[in-house]
Amino acid sequence: MAQGAVMPYTAPAFCGIHMRNDEVVIRFNKVSFEYGHSKPILHEADFSVRRGSKVTLMGQNGAGKSTIFSLIIGALKPESGAIAIKKGATIATARQVIPREELGNTVEEFFASVFPQKVYDLTPKIEEVLEIVHLKAAHDRPLRTFSGGQQARLLLAQALIQNPDILLLDEPTNNLDKQGIAHLTQFLKEYPETCLVISHDAHFLNSFTQGVLYLETFTKTIEQYAGDYFAVVEEIQARLERERMKNVRLEKDIAHRKEQANFFAQKGGHMRDVARKMREKIETLEEEIVDVRREDKTIRQFIIPAQKDLSGVLLNLKSVLVLKGAKPVKKKVGVKLKKNEHLLLQGPNGIGKTTLLEKLATGTAEGESVAAGVRIGYYRQDFSTLNFEETVYAALKRAAHDETEEKLRAHAAGFLLDAEVLKIKIGSLSEGQKGLVAFASLSLLRPGLLILDEPTNHINFRHIPVIARALDQYEGAMILVSHVPDFVAQIRIDQTLDLESL
C-alpha cells in the first residue's frame, strides 16, 4: 500500500455492536488540547454526534477546527478527557496534498491503495466518485499530470470511495466549480452515514447541514446547535446581541455604583463600610461582563495600495499554453493590461491557469512581458510564496516599506493577527490564517501587478466581502482566477480571458 494512503480508521471501543440512527458515534468528554502552553485549542470540550447526522464544524480561522478532525482520527491525542468513537466505525478524511512519492501512481492505483484487499468492482466505483467531484480522468493517467485543483478533487474522491461510517471533509468545495459543488451537495444529502464538514461556503453548508458544532475561541469550548446552518448563525448572532446588551447595562450600572462608592468613601465613618460593600458588588458585576468573542470579528476594511508612478502597458500577453488532453497547445491572444485594469482568467481545472499565473509571476512565460520596474504581488492558492519557517511578524516586516513598529502591528491587528499570532511560524498557522497573512503582506507590498489564484479558498465567509471590496478598488493591474461567482460579481472586471474558448 502506498505510503500516506487514506485508510478507513477502525475506532477503539465504546459499547454496542449494531449501529442505529439514534446511536452516538462520536463523543468528546471534557477534552482539552493545546499546542504548547501558548496555543490552547480546547478546554474541557463536550459534544456528541449521532449516526447519520450531517454536522458543520464552525469557528474562526485558526480556532482549531482541523485539529478536532485530527483528534477524531487519532492523529493527535488529547491532554486530558476522553474521545470515544463507536466500536468498529470506519472513518475517512481527504488529505490536503498527494505525497511526492505517490505522484507516479495511476488514478486506478491511487484509489486501490485505500482498500486493504483487492476490490473487483473498482472501475465503476471510481467512475461514480469522479462524477461526484465533477472530474473526468482516464484510469491509467499518472497523478503528476493533473493540476493542483484536479489533485484536490481526486483527494476528495479518494475519501468518498471508501463509503465510511464517518466522513470528515475539510473545505471540500475548494477548487470545485458550480457544477462540482452541486454534485457534492447531492451526494451529501443522500449519504446515509455520518458526515462532519468544515467549510466557509455558507450556501453549500445550509443545503444539507442538520446541526452545528461551534468552536468558541474565547472559552476554548464547543457549543452544539440543532438546525440548518443559516438558522444557527442567526441564533448565534442573536445570542451575541443579547450578551452585548447585557454588557451595556452592566457597564452603566457599574459606572453609577463607582460614582456612589467614591462619594460615600469620602464621607468617612459608617459610609466607608457602605463604599467597601459597594466595591465588592462592583467586582461581582464586572465578572459577569462577557468578553467580545474573537471568532465573531471580521477583518477591518483595507486597501491594497498600487505601486506609484505606473504608466503605459504593464503586461503584454501575446500567447498562452493551453492544456488539451494533458498536452500543451500554444494559442495566440492579445491581452494588454494598463494601470487600473482588471483581468478575469477563466477555464476548467487542468487547462493551465495556475501554470500561466506562476510563469507570469516568475517571468518565465513565453509570449509575455511585464514592464520594467513593475512590482508583482502574487497570491498562490497553496501559499508557497510565504516562507513557512518565518514568523508572521518577520513576513510582514519584510513586505513593509517603511512602516513603524506601531503601524505594522496595527495593520496586522486589522487582519486578526494579534501579538500572539505574530510570534508564530507561518507553517503552524491554519490555512485561513495563512490567507490573511498573504493579504496583509500584499497590502504592505504595494504591487503594480496583482496576481490572485483562488484567493477565497480557506477564507472565512465573513471576510470575503471585505477582500472583494479591496480588490475592486485596487488601482494597479490585476489578474484574478476564482471559481466563486458571488465573489467575482463584487469585483470590477475590465477584461476576461477564457482559456477553454481558445
Summary of the structure (lengths in Angstrom):
residues: 502
radius of gyration: 26.1
end to end distance: 41.2
largest distance: 93.9
contacts: 1578
relative contact order: 0.12
helix: 37%
strand: 22%
